Amino acid sequence: MESRGRRVHSIEKAIRLLDCFWEADSPLSLHELEQRTGWAKSTIHGLLATMLDSAVVEQNPTDGKYRLGYHLFELGSAVRQGWSVPELCRPHLRAMAARLGESVHLARLSGDEFLLLFYGYHDKDQIRERIRALCAAMQESVAVLPSGSELHISISGGVAWYPEDGRDIETLKKYADFAMYQVKHSTKGQMKDFDIGVYNQEAYIARTRREFHQLISEERMYYYFQPIFSAQTGRVHAYEALMRSDLPTLRSPATIMKLAREQGALYEIERLTFRKALEEFDNLRSKNLVDRQALIFINSIASVSLRREDSEYMDQRWHELRRQMVIEITEEEEMNREALETKRHAPGFSGMFALDDYGSGYSNEGSLLELAPRFIKVDISIIRGIDSDPDKQQILRNVVRYAQPRSMQIIAEGVETAAEMRTVIDLGADLLQGYFLARPAAVPDPIAPEAAEIIRAI
C-alpha cells in the first residue's frame, strides 16, 4: 500500500505542476516553480526530469526556463474552449494511478501512448486481471467538457509476453506496439496479444511492396520464352514471352500483377513488359538462338495501352520485330475498347492479337467478337485431362468449328501428356504449347523427342 500511495501522491504533484504551467502567461524558472508550489527544489527537479524525458515540458537552453511541451492526451478541442489539460486529465490519471499498484512501471512514450511494464507476477492471469481492472477504471472515470458533454477515455492496447514473444525490452516494446496498432485499425478500446503469425504476414506484405517498388525502379524483371509448335509439322511457329523476377517475394507473375493493380502501376508494368520482352528476344535472334521467322507473343493488360511516345520509341528500335509481334490479351479482365483500339493502331504493330485463357475468364463469346483475334489460346483448364473428358472435347470442337472459317488458329496451351497431345490434334488444334513439348527457358529448347515422334506418327 505504501508504494501505491507514493505513486498516487507523485501523480497528484505532477498534475499540480502542470497546473502551474497552464496558469502562467510565460515560461517558468525553477525558482518561480518553488514559489508557486512551496515544494523543495529537489522535488520539483525530479518531477521536471521525468516530464522532460516524456516531452511533457520543454526547457529553453538560453534562459533555462520551462514551458509545456507535447500534451498528455489529444484533447485539443476542449483546450480551445478554455479548459486545461490537467483539469481534463485529472480523473483519468487518478484512475490509472489507483489501479496500477506495485510491480508496474508506467512511462509515457509520446502523445497519448503509454508503456506499462508488469513484473513479478506468478502467471499471465494475474496480469490480465490487472489490465482488465485498469480498463474498467478508465472507462468509469469522466471529465465534463465546457459544453456539458462527458468525455470518456478507453484504452486500446497491445500485449507482448516475456519470454515467449521476446527476451529484451526493445523487442517486447516493438511487438506490443504492433499489437496495439492492430487494435486501432480494427476495433478500438480493446487489448490484444501479440501474434507472431500476423506480424510475419504483415512484414511479408510490407516486404513485397518494397520489392515491387524496387522491381519498377531498377527494372528487376526478365523474360523466359516458351515455344509454340505447329501441330502438323512440329516446327516452331512462335515463342511466348513469360515474365520472371529474381526478387524473393515476387517470383510469381500473378503476385506482380496484383501489386501493380494495388499500387496503380499497371502502366509501368505494361511498358516494361513490351520493352524488356522485345529487347531480350531481339538479343536471342541476333545470336541465332531462336527461329528468326517465328512470332513473339507478348502478354498485354487489357485495360492499359502504351502512350504514343513509348510505342514510337519501340517501333524505331525494334521495327522489324514488332511486325512479328502478337499481342496476347488475357481473359482475366474485362476488355477495354479504347485501350484495344490504341493497341490495334500502335506504330509498327502487326495487328495480330491472341485471346489468352479462352474458357476461363469473362464472357468468351463477347471477347471473341470484340478482339477478332488471329489466335485463340484454349485454357489449360480445358486441355488438362481432355483425353478422358467428353465435355472438354466438345468445348474444343465448338471453338475449332468457330475459328476455322474465320482464319483463326487454335492453340492448345498447357499440354502436359502424350494422351492430351494426341486428343487435341485429333480435335483440330493448329498449334501446341505446354511442358510436354518444351518448358519456358531463357534460351528455349527444341521440341521434345517424344512429342516430335507423336506428330510424325500422325
C-alpha positions as CSV (number, residue, x, y, z in Angstrom):
1,M,0.0,0.0,0.0
2,E,2.9,2.4,0.7
3,S,4.1,2.0,-2.9
4,R,0.7,2.7,-4.3
5,G,0.3,5.7,-2.0
6,R,3.6,7.2,-3.1
7,R,2.6,6.7,-6.8
8,V,-0.7,8.5,-6.4
9,H,1.0,11.3,-4.4
10,S,3.6,11.6,-7.2
11,I,0.9,11.9,-9.9
12,E,-1.0,14.5,-7.9
13,K,2.1,16.6,-7.7
14,A,2.7,16.2,-11.4
15,I,-0.9,17.5,-12.0
16,R,-0.2,20.4,-9.7
17,L,3.0,21.2,-11.6
18,L,1.1,21.1,-14.9
19,D,-1.5,23.5,-13.4
20,C,1.3,26.0,-12.7
21,F,2.4,26.0,-16.3
22,W,-1.2,26.4,-17.6
23,E,-1.9,29.3,-15.2
24,A,1.3,31.1,-16.1
25,D,1.5,33.5,-19.0
26,S,5.1,32.8,-19.7
27,P,7.8,30.1,-19.1
28,L,8.7,29.5,-15.5
29,S,12.1,29.1,-13.9
30,L,12.9,26.6,-11.2
31,H,12.8,29.4,-8.6
32,E,9.3,30.5,-9.8
33,L,8.0,26.9,-9.5
34,E,9.3,26.7,-6.0
35,Q,7.4,29.9,-5.1
36,R,4.2,28.7,-6.8
37,T,4.2,25.2,-5.2
38,G,6.0,25.7,-1.9
39,W,7.9,22.4,-2.6
40,A,11.6,21.7,-2.2
41,K,13.8,22.3,-5.2
42,S,14.8,18.6,-5.3
43,T,11.1,17.5,-5.6
44,I,10.4,19.9,-8.4
45,H,13.7,18.9,-10.2
46,G,12.8,15.2,-10.0
47,L,9.3,15.8,-11.5
48,L,10.7,18.0,-14.2
49,A,13.3,15.4,-15.2
50,T,10.6,12.9,-15.8
51,M,8.5,15.4,-17.7
52,L,11.4,16.4,-19.9
53,D,12.1,12.8,-20.8
54,S,8.4,12.4,-21.7
55,A,8.3,15.7,-23.7
56,V,5.5,17.0,-21.4
57,V,7.6,20.1,-20.7
58,E,10.5,21.7,-22.6
59,Q,13.5,23.7,-21.3
60,N,14.8,26.8,-23.1
61,P,18.6,26.2,-23.5
62,T,19.2,30.0,-23.4
63,D,17.5,31.1,-20.1
64,G,16.9,27.6,-18.6
65,K,13.1,28.3,-18.1
66,Y,10.5,25.6,-18.6
67,R,7.2,25.5,-20.5
68,L,4.6,23.0,-21.5
69,G,5.6,20.7,-24.3
70,Y,3.5,17.9,-26.0
71,H,0.1,17.4,-24.4
72,L,-0.5,14.3,-22.4
73,F,-3.7,13.5,-24.4
74,E,-5.0,14.7,-27.7
75,L,-7.8,16.9,-26.3
76,G,-7.3,20.0,-28.4
77,S,-10.9,20.8,-28.9
78,A,-11.5,21.1,-25.1
79,V,-8.4,23.1,-24.6
80,R,-9.5,25.6,-27.3
81,Q,-12.7,26.1,-25.2
82,G,-10.6,27.3,-22.2
83,W,-10.1,24.0,-20.3
84,S,-6.6,23.0,-19.3
85,V,-5.2,19.5,-20.0
86,P,-4.7,18.9,-16.2
87,E,-8.3,19.6,-15.5
88,L,-9.5,17.3,-18.2
89,C,-7.0,14.5,-17.4
90,R,-7.1,14.5,-13.6
91,P,-9.8,11.9,-13.2
92,H,-8.2,9.6,-15.7
93,L,-4.8,10.0,-14.3
94,R,-6.1,9.2,-10.8
95,A,-7.9,6.2,-12.1
96,M,-4.7,4.9,-13.7
97,A,-2.7,5.5,-10.6
98,A,-5.2,3.8,-8.4
99,R,-5.3,0.6,-10.4
100,L,-1.6,0.2,-11.3
101,G,-0.3,-0.6,-7.8
102,E,3.0,-2.3,-7.2
103,S,5.2,-4.2,-9.7
104,V,4.2,-1.9,-12.5
105,H,6.3,0.7,-14.3
106,L,4.5,3.4,-16.2
107,A,6.2,5.6,-18.9
108,R,4.7,7.9,-21.5
109,L,6.1,7.2,-25.0
110,S,4.5,10.1,-26.9
111,G,1.2,11.8,-27.4
112,D,-1.4,9.5,-25.9
113,E,0.7,6.4,-25.9
114,F,2.0,4.9,-22.6
115,L,4.1,1.9,-21.8
116,L,3.2,-0.4,-18.9
117,L,5.8,-3.0,-17.7
118,F,4.3,-5.6,-15.4
119,Y,6.8,-7.7,-13.4
120,G,7.0,-10.1,-10.5
121,Y,3.7,-11.8,-11.2
122,H,3.2,-15.6,-10.9
123,D,1.2,-16.1,-14.1
124,K,-0.5,-14.3,-17.0
125,D,-3.9,-14.4,-15.4
126,Q,-2.8,-12.1,-12.6
127,I,-1.6,-9.6,-15.1
128,R,-4.7,-9.9,-17.3
129,E,-6.8,-9.2,-14.2
130,R,-4.8,-6.0,-13.5
131,I,-5.2,-4.9,-17.1
132,R,-9.0,-5.6,-17.0
133,A,-9.3,-3.5,-13.8
134,L,-7.3,-0.7,-15.3
135,C,-9.5,-0.6,-18.5
136,A,-12.7,-0.7,-16.3
137,A,-11.4,2.2,-14.1
138,M,-10.6,4.3,-17.1
139,Q,-14.0,3.7,-18.6
140,E,-15.7,4.7,-15.4
141,S,-13.7,8.0,-15.0
142,V,-15.3,11.0,-16.6
143,A,-14.3,14.6,-17.5
144,V,-17.1,17.1,-18.1
145,L,-16.4,19.4,-21.1
146,P,-17.4,23.0,-21.2
147,S,-20.4,22.1,-23.4
148,G,-21.6,19.8,-20.6
149,S,-21.0,16.6,-22.5
150,E,-18.9,13.9,-20.8
151,L,-15.5,12.8,-22.0
152,H,-14.8,9.1,-21.6
153,I,-11.4,7.6,-22.4
154,S,-11.0,4.0,-23.4
155,I,-7.7,2.1,-23.7
156,S,-6.6,0.4,-26.8
157,G,-3.5,-1.7,-26.1
158,G,-1.2,-4.4,-27.3
159,V,0.4,-7.0,-25.0
160,A,3.7,-8.8,-25.6
161,W,4.8,-11.5,-23.2
162,Y,8.3,-12.4,-21.8
163,P,9.9,-14.7,-22.7
164,E,7.5,-16.1,-25.4
165,D,7.5,-13.0,-27.6
166,G,10.9,-11.5,-26.7
167,R,13.7,-11.5,-24.2
168,D,14.7,-7.9,-24.3
169,I,12.7,-4.7,-23.7
170,E,13.1,-3.3,-27.2
171,T,11.6,-6.4,-28.8
172,L,8.8,-6.5,-26.4
173,K,8.0,-2.8,-27.0
174,K,8.1,-3.3,-30.7
175,Y,5.7,-6.3,-30.6
176,A,3.3,-4.7,-28.1
177,D,3.2,-1.6,-30.3
178,F,2.4,-3.8,-33.4
179,A,-0.4,-5.5,-31.5
180,M,-1.8,-2.1,-30.3
181,Y,-2.0,-0.8,-33.9
182,Q,-3.7,-3.9,-35.0
183,V,-6.4,-3.0,-32.4
184,K,-6.5,0.7,-33.6
185,H,-7.0,-0.4,-37.2
186,S,-9.9,-2.8,-36.3
187,T,-11.9,-2.3,-33.1
188,K,-10.7,0.4,-30.8
189,G,-11.0,0.1,-27.0
190,Q,-9.7,-3.5,-26.7
191,M,-6.5,-5.2,-25.6
192,K,-4.8,-7.7,-27.9
193,D,-2.0,-10.1,-27.5
194,F,0.9,-10.0,-30.0
195,D,0.5,-12.7,-32.7
196,I,3.8,-13.7,-34.5
197,G,1.8,-15.2,-37.4
198,V,0.0,-11.9,-38.1
199,Y,3.3,-10.0,-37.6
200,N,5.1,-12.2,-40.1
201,Q,2.3,-11.9,-42.6
202,E,2.3,-8.1,-42.3
203,A,6.0,-8.0,-42.5
204,Y,5.9,-10.2,-45.7
205,I,3.3,-7.9,-47.2
206,A,5.4,-4.8,-46.5
207,R,8.4,-6.6,-48.0
208,T,6.6,-7.5,-51.2
209,R,5.6,-3.8,-51.6
210,R,9.1,-2.7,-51.1
211,E,10.4,-5.2,-53.6
212,F,7.7,-4.3,-56.1
213,H,8.9,-0.6,-56.0
214,Q,12.4,-2.0,-56.4
215,L,11.3,-4.1,-59.4
216,I,9.9,-1.0,-61.1
217,S,12.7,1.5,-60.3
218,E,15.5,-1.0,-61.0
219,E,13.7,-2.9,-63.8
220,R,14.2,-6.1,-62.0
221,M,12.3,-8.3,-64.4
222,Y,13.5,-10.6,-67.2
223,Y,11.8,-13.0,-69.7
224,Y,11.7,-16.7,-70.4
225,F,10.4,-17.9,-73.7
226,Q,8.2,-20.9,-74.3
227,P,7.9,-22.3,-77.9
228,I,4.6,-22.8,-79.6
229,F,4.8,-25.6,-82.2
230,S,2.8,-26.5,-85.3
231,A,0.5,-29.5,-84.7
232,Q,1.1,-30.6,-88.3
233,T,4.9,-30.3,-88.7
234,G,6.3,-29.9,-85.1
235,R,8.2,-26.8,-86.2
236,V,8.4,-23.7,-84.0
237,H,5.7,-21.2,-85.0
238,A,6.1,-18.7,-82.2
239,Y,7.5,-18.0,-78.7
240,E,5.6,-16.6,-75.8
241,A,7.5,-14.2,-73.5
242,L,6.9,-15.0,-69.8
243,M,7.7,-12.6,-67.1
244,R,10.1,-13.5,-64.3
245,S,11.8,-11.7,-61.4
246,D,14.7,-12.6,-59.1
247,L,13.3,-10.7,-56.2
248,P,12.4,-13.3,-53.4
249,T,8.8,-12.3,-52.8
250,L,8.0,-11.6,-56.5
251,R,8.7,-15.0,-58.1
252,S,5.1,-15.3,-59.3
253,P,3.8,-13.0,-62.2
254,A,0.4,-13.2,-60.5
255,T,1.8,-11.5,-57.4
256,I,3.5,-8.8,-59.5
257,M,0.2,-8.1,-61.3
258,K,-1.8,-8.0,-58.0
259,L,0.6,-5.4,-56.6
260,A,0.6,-3.4,-59.8
261,R,-3.2,-3.1,-59.5
262,E,-3.0,-2.2,-55.8
263,Q,-0.2,0.4,-56.3
264,G,-1.6,1.9,-59.5
265,A,1.4,0.8,-61.5
266,L,-0.2,-1.1,-64.4
267,Y,1.2,1.3,-67.0
268,E,4.8,0.8,-65.7
269,I,4.4,-3.0,-65.9
270,E,2.9,-2.8,-69.5
271,R,5.7,-0.5,-70.7
272,L,8.5,-2.7,-69.1
273,T,6.9,-5.8,-70.4
274,F,7.0,-4.8,-74.0
275,R,10.4,-3.1,-73.8
276,K,12.2,-5.9,-72.0
277,A,10.5,-8.8,-73.9
278,L,11.4,-7.2,-77.3
279,E,14.9,-6.4,-76.1
280,E,15.6,-9.9,-74.8
281,F,14.1,-11.7,-77.8
282,D,16.0,-9.5,-80.2
283,N,19.2,-10.5,-78.4
284,L,18.3,-14.2,-78.9
285,R,17.6,-13.6,-82.6
286,S,20.9,-11.8,-83.0
287,K,22.7,-14.9,-81.6
288,N,20.6,-17.3,-83.7
289,L,19.3,-18.9,-80.5
290,V,15.6,-18.8,-81.8
291,D,14.0,-19.2,-85.1
292,R,14.2,-15.7,-86.8
293,Q,11.0,-16.2,-88.6
294,A,9.0,-17.1,-85.5
295,L,6.4,-14.8,-84.0
296,I,6.7,-13.4,-80.5
297,F,3.6,-13.4,-78.2
298,I,3.7,-10.7,-75.5
299,N,1.1,-10.6,-72.8
300,S,-0.7,-7.2,-72.5
301,I,-3.0,-5.8,-69.9
302,A,-6.5,-5.5,-71.4
303,S,-7.2,-2.1,-69.7
304,V,-3.9,-0.4,-70.5
305,S,-2.4,0.9,-73.7
306,L,1.0,2.4,-74.3
307,R,1.4,6.2,-74.8
308,R,2.2,7.2,-78.4
309,E,5.8,8.3,-77.5
310,D,6.5,4.9,-75.9
311,S,5.1,3.0,-78.9
312,E,7.1,5.1,-81.3
313,Y,10.3,4.6,-79.4
314,M,9.8,0.8,-79.5
315,D,8.9,0.9,-83.2
316,Q,12.1,2.8,-84.0
317,R,14.2,0.4,-82.1
318,W,12.6,-2.9,-83.0
319,H,10.7,-2.1,-86.2
320,E,11.2,-5.4,-87.9
321,L,10.5,-7.4,-84.8
322,R,7.2,-5.5,-84.0
323,R,5.9,-6.8,-87.3
324,Q,6.3,-10.3,-85.9
325,M,4.7,-9.4,-82.6
326,V,1.4,-10.8,-81.4
327,I,-0.3,-9.0,-78.5
328,E,-1.8,-11.6,-76.2
329,I,-4.9,-10.4,-74.2
330,T,-5.9,-12.3,-71.2
331,E,-9.5,-13.0,-70.3
332,E,-8.8,-12.4,-66.6
333,E,-10.0,-8.8,-67.0
334,E,-12.8,-7.1,-69.0
335,M,-11.9,-5.8,-72.4
336,N,-11.3,-2.0,-72.6
337,R,-12.4,-0.8,-76.1
338,E,-10.5,2.4,-76.1
339,A,-7.3,0.7,-74.9
340,L,-7.8,-2.1,-77.5
341,E,-8.1,0.4,-80.4
342,T,-5.0,2.2,-79.2
343,K,-3.1,-1.1,-79.3
344,R,-4.5,-2.0,-82.7
345,H,-3.3,1.2,-84.3
346,A,0.1,1.4,-82.5
347,P,3.0,2.4,-84.8
348,G,4.6,-0.6,-86.5
349,F,2.3,-3.2,-84.9
350,S,1.5,-6.3,-86.9
351,G,-2.2,-6.1,-86.0
352,M,-2.2,-9.7,-84.7
353,F,-4.0,-10.4,-81.4
354,A,-4.2,-13.6,-79.4
355,L,-7.1,-14.2,-77.0
356,D,-5.5,-15.9,-74.0
357,D,-7.0,-18.3,-71.5
358,Y,-10.1,-18.9,-73.6
359,G,-12.6,-20.7,-71.4
360,S,-11.5,-19.3,-68.0
361,G,-12.3,-15.6,-67.8
362,Y,-15.0,-13.1,-68.7
363,S,-17.6,-13.7,-71.5
364,N,-15.7,-15.7,-74.1
365,E,-18.0,-15.0,-77.0
366,G,-18.0,-11.3,-76.3
367,S,-14.2,-11.2,-76.2
368,L,-14.0,-13.1,-79.5
369,L,-16.3,-10.6,-81.2
370,E,-14.6,-7.6,-79.7
371,L,-11.0,-8.7,-80.3
372,A,-11.3,-10.6,-83.6
373,P,-8.1,-12.4,-82.7
374,R,-5.7,-14.3,-85.1
375,F,-5.1,-16.8,-82.4
376,I,-7.4,-18.4,-79.7
377,K,-5.5,-20.0,-76.8
378,V,-7.7,-22.6,-75.2
379,D,-7.0,-22.5,-71.4
380,I,-5.2,-25.3,-69.6
381,S,-8.3,-25.9,-67.5
382,I,-9.9,-27.2,-70.7
383,I,-6.9,-29.1,-72.0
384,R,-6.0,-30.8,-68.8
385,G,-7.5,-34.3,-68.9
386,I,-9.2,-33.7,-72.2
387,D,-8.4,-37.2,-73.4
388,S,-10.8,-38.7,-70.9
389,D,-13.4,-35.9,-70.7
390,P,-16.1,-35.8,-73.4
391,D,-17.4,-32.4,-72.2
392,K,-14.0,-30.7,-72.6
393,Q,-13.6,-32.4,-76.0
394,Q,-16.9,-30.9,-77.1
395,I,-15.8,-27.4,-76.0
396,L,-12.7,-27.7,-78.1
397,R,-14.7,-29.0,-81.1
398,N,-17.0,-26.0,-80.8
399,V,-14.3,-23.4,-80.8
400,V,-12.4,-25.1,-83.7
401,R,-15.7,-25.0,-85.7
402,Y,-16.0,-21.3,-85.0
403,A,-12.4,-20.4,-85.7
404,Q,-11.6,-22.3,-88.9
405,P,-13.9,-20.4,-91.3
406,R,-12.7,-17.1,-89.8
407,S,-9.0,-17.9,-90.4
408,M,-8.3,-18.0,-86.7
409,Q,-5.8,-20.6,-85.3
410,I,-6.4,-22.6,-82.2
411,I,-3.6,-23.0,-79.7
412,A,-3.9,-25.8,-77.1
413,E,-2.0,-24.4,-74.1
414,G,-0.9,-26.4,-71.1
415,V,-0.4,-29.8,-73.0
416,E,1.3,-32.0,-70.4
417,T,0.8,-35.6,-71.5
418,A,1.0,-37.6,-74.7
419,A,-2.7,-38.5,-74.5
420,E,-3.7,-34.8,-74.2
421,M,-1.5,-34.0,-77.2
422,R,-3.0,-36.7,-79.4
423,T,-6.5,-35.7,-78.5
424,V,-6.2,-32.0,-79.2
425,I,-4.5,-32.8,-82.6
426,D,-7.4,-35.1,-83.5
427,L,-9.9,-32.4,-82.5
428,G,-8.3,-29.9,-84.8
429,A,-5.9,-27.7,-82.8
430,D,-3.5,-25.9,-85.0
431,L,-0.7,-25.1,-82.5
432,L,0.6,-26.7,-79.3
433,Q,2.2,-25.3,-76.2
434,G,3.0,-27.0,-72.9
435,Y,5.6,-28.7,-70.7
436,F,5.2,-32.0,-72.7
437,L,6.7,-30.2,-75.7
438,A,9.1,-27.7,-74.2
439,R,9.3,-25.7,-70.9
440,P,9.9,-22.0,-70.7
441,A,13.6,-21.1,-70.6
442,A,16.0,-18.1,-71.1
443,V,17.2,-19.9,-74.2
444,P,14.2,-22.1,-75.4
445,D,14.7,-25.7,-76.2
446,P,13.6,-27.5,-79.4
447,I,10.5,-29.8,-79.3
448,A,10.8,-32.8,-77.0
449,P,11.7,-36.1,-78.9
450,E,8.5,-37.9,-77.7
451,A,6.3,-35.0,-78.8
452,A,8.0,-34.9,-82.2
453,E,7.5,-38.6,-82.6
454,I,3.8,-38.3,-82.0
455,I,3.5,-35.7,-84.7
456,R,5.5,-37.8,-87.2
457,A,3.3,-40.8,-86.4
458,I,0.1,-38.8,-87.1
